[in-house]
Amino acid sequence: MEQEKKLSLVVTIPALNEAATVAEVIGAIPRDISGVESVDVVVIDDGSTDDTAKVAAEAGAKVVSFSYNKGLGAAFGQGLRTALGLGADIIVNIDADGQFNPQDISKLLLPIIEGRADMVTASRFADDDLIPEMPWIKKWGNQVGANVVNKLSGQKLCDVSCGFRAYSRDAALRATLLGGHTYTHEVILDLALRGLRIVEVPVKVIGVRKVGKSRLTENLWKHCLNSLLIILRAYRDYRPTRVFGAISLVFLLLAVSCGVFVGFHYLATGAFSPYIFVAFLAGGFGFVSLICYITALLAGMINRLRILQDEQLFLLRKQEYNTKQP
């Protein structure tokens, strides 16, 4: 009988000025998990001005420090790279603020260990009995974000903003994230649009931070705008034909509407006046529609090349990190 392979787990913790809670989070991470042979903890210090790095190191974590604040997305990406370099078979990302229970890590690992998922995300809203107390504006923002991401990615997730997630090695190798501000929405779009399997697991969390304020929601509207831009850019990159094709169709409808209006007016009066400007608008809208249609065709061809390049990048990363494994 073939012996079951024991997996290597690396838990990554992005942290910015979390000296008050990071040691507690590190200490609560379970080291004895079924199917897991080794557990390493990596803290990515995102330019903290307090003792986050020192406290994390004293608590037993490996620490990677940025010289200045690069943003949560950059810290998450560095965490993935560091974990892959350590030979991780599974990577779990958890916040340093103590809102998530590290004992739930085993729940996130199970679908990956059983081969049912490539990425598992904790959900604060999938189970009505586990919805945490939090400001209504945050709940509303999460719901809007989930609706947008689900519509674009074809998923049915209740929580797309949660940072407590697990990734298989292949999922981490395939992830290509460009947003520095945050990553939670982008990584779902990135992996879902590549065809990877995403599973949601309900967990109980603390809705309000124990210490300090969230760096992402200090300015909620700015956070929402940045997140929306990241979502739209990701969808544009993976579905460019749909994006530019839809824009082309909108301008085509405007051109046809203006043209029909002017045409009926001409048939009724024998003159374009006083609506000559509408005829020019029809021509302008038609020209823009044509340009967008051509752009959609070109973007579709470029996207096919990008898919091939992504596969090559995945294979190169796989070779690189397999070579680096300790």
N, C-alpha and C positions, 0 to 999 in steps of 0.2 A: 504493500500500500504506500502510495507516494506521500511523503511527509509534507504537511502544510507549511507554506513559506511564511516566515515571520517577517513582519514589515517594520520599516524604520519610519518613525513619526517625528516631524519637526514642527513645533508650535512657534509661530511668529507673532510678535506683539509690537505693532507700531506705537510709539509713545512720544508725546510732547508735553513736558512739564507734568509728569505723572508720578513723581517721587513718592507721593503720599499713598498710592495704591498699587504700584507695579509689583512690589515685593509680595504683597498678598496674593495677587493674581498668579505670579510665578509659583509660589508655594502651594497653591491649590490645584495646579495642573497634575492630573493623575499620572503616575509612572507605571502602574500595573494595569494594562489594558489588554483584553483578550485579542490575540492575533497580532499584537505589536511587540516587537523584540526590544526596541530602544526608543527613548524619547529625549529629544533635545529641545531646548528653548532658546529662541533668538529674539532679542529686543532691538528694534530699529529706533534709535534715538534721533528724532527728527529736529535736531537743532535746539534741544531743551536748554533753558537757562537756569534750571534747578539741578538737583542731584540725581535726576532720573537714571543716567548711565551708571553712576557709582552704586546706587541702590540696587539696580538690576543685576550688575556684576556680582555684588555681594550676595544676592539671592540665588546665584548659581546659573544665571543666563549668560549666553554669549551676546556681546553687545556690538552693534554696528552703529557708529555715530556720524551724523551729518554735521558739517561745520556751520550750517545755517538751515532754517526751516524751508524745506522743499515742498511740503504738502503731503497729505495722506496718500494720494495716489503714488507718488514717488517712493514713499516709505514702504508701501505694500509691495511695489515692484521689486525693491531691494530685498525685501523679506523673501520673496519667491526665489530670487537668484541665489541668495545665501543658503536657503534651505535645499535647493537643488544641488548646490556645491557640496553640501554635507551628505548627499546621497539619500535624501528623503524619498520614500515611496508614497507617503501621504503628507500633505501640508495643511495644518490648521491655522487659520488666522483669527486672533481674538483681541478685543480692545483691552487697553491697560487701565481703564477707569473702574473696573470692578462691577460693571453692570451685568455682565454675563457670568454664568456659573461654569467654571472650567470642568466640573464633573460631568457636564453635558457633552464633553468632547467625544466620549464613547458613542453617544447617539449619532453624532455626525459622521463618525468613521464607519459605522455598520453598513450603510448602503454602498460605500466604496469597497469595503472588504468583501462584501457579498457579490460584487460585480454588477450592481444595479444602477450605479451612478458614476459620473466622472467628477461632478461637483455637487456638494451638499451645502445648502444654506440654512442656517437657523431662521426660524420665523417667529416673530412676536405676535402675529395676527392670524395665523392659520387656525388656532384653537381659541374660541371665544372665551374659554375659562382661563386662558393664560395671557390675555391682553393686558399689558402693564398700564399703570397710571402714568399719563404724560399729557402735556398741553395739547388741546384739541387741534391747534394749528399744525403740530408735528404729525398727528395722526392723519389729518387731512392731506398734508404734503406727501406722506408715505403712500396714501391711497392713490393720489393723482400720479405719483411716480410709478407705482405698480401698474396702473392702467396703461400708461404710455409704453412702458417697457414690455408688458405682456402683448400689447397690440403689435409692436414692432418685431418682437422676437418669437411670437407664437407660443409663449409659455402661459401658465396659469398659476403664477406665484402670488402669494398674499403680501410678501415683504421683500422688496428688492433693495432696501437701503441698509439691511443688517450686515455688519462687518464680521460676524461670527460665522465662519465658513470652513469647509474642508475641501481639498483639491487632490485628485489623484496626480501622480507624477506626470502622466501624459497631458492632463489638463493644464498643469502649471507650465509645462514646456510649450504648449500651444498658445498660451495667453500672451497677447501683444497689446499692451495698454499704453496710451499716449497722454492721458489726462493726469496732470499733477495735482489738481485740486482734490479729487476723490476718485474712487474706482468702482464702487459698489454696483452702479448701474452699467457701467461700461463693460465690466467683466462678464456680466450675464449676457449682454448683447454679443460680446466677442465670442463666447463659448457656444451660446445657443445658435447663433447664425453659422457656426462651423459644424453644427450637428451633434455637439456633445450633450450628454444626458445630465439634466439638472434636477435634483430632488430637494424638496423642502421638508424640514423637520421642525415641528413646534417645540419651543422651549420657553421656560419662564425666565424673564429678565427683570431687572430693576429699571423702572421707567425714568427715574431721575438719578443723575450722577451722585455718588457719595461725596465727592470733593470737586470743586471747580465747575467750569462750564464747558460745554462741547465747543471745540474749535470750529466745527462746521456750521453750527447753528447759532453762533453769536450774532450773525447777520443772516437771518433766515431767507430773506428775499434774494440776497446775493448768492447764497448757497443753492437756492432753487434755480436761479438763472444759470449758474455755472454747471449744475447738474444737467439742465435741459440742453445746454450747448454740447456737452459731452455725449449725451444720448443721440442728438441729431447728427453730430459728426460721425459717430460710430455707425449709425444706420446708413448715412450717406456713403461711407466707405464700403459697406458690405452689400448694400442694395442700391447702387448708383443709378441703374436703369429705371427703377421704380421712382426714385426721387426726381431725377431730371425729366423722366417721362410724364410724371404727374404735373410738374411745372409747365411742361410743354402743352399738356392737355388744357390746363387752365387758361393759358394765353390763346390757345386755339379757339376755345369756347368764347373768349372775349372778342376775338377777331371775327368769328362767325356772327356773334350777336350784333356787333357794330355794323358788319357788312349787310346783314339782313335788314336792319333798321334803315340804313341808307338806301338799300335797294328798293324797299317798299315805298320809301319817300319819293324816290326818283320815278317809280312807276306811277305814283299818284299825282305828282306835280310836274314831271318832266324836267326837274332840276335838282341838283344836289344842295343848293343854297336853301336854308342857312346852316346846313349840317355838313359842310365840306370837311370841317375838322374831325367829324366822326369817321369819315372815309379815311382820313389820314391815320386816325387811331386804329382803325381796322387793319390798315397796312402795317403799322408799327407793331401791333400785337401779333400779327401773322409772322412778321420777321423774327420777333423774339421767340415765338413758338418753334419756328424752324431751327433757330440756333440751339434752343434747349433740346430739340429732338436729335440734332446731330451730336450734341454733347452727351445725350443718353446713350447713343450708339457707341461713341468713342469710350465713354466711361465703362460700358459693358465689356468692351474688349480689354480695357486696362484691368478691369476686375478679374477677368479670367486669368490674366498674367499674375495678378496679385495672389490668387488662390494657389497657383503653382509655386510662387515664391514663398508663400506661407508654409507650404508642405516642405519645401527645401530648407526653410529656416527651422522648422520643427526637427527635421532630421539632423541638421547641423548642431542645434542645441542638445539634442539627445546624445550625439557623439561627444560633444564637448563636455557635458556634465557627467556622462558615464566615465570619461577619462579622468575627471576630477574626483570621482568618488574615493573616499578614504578606504 
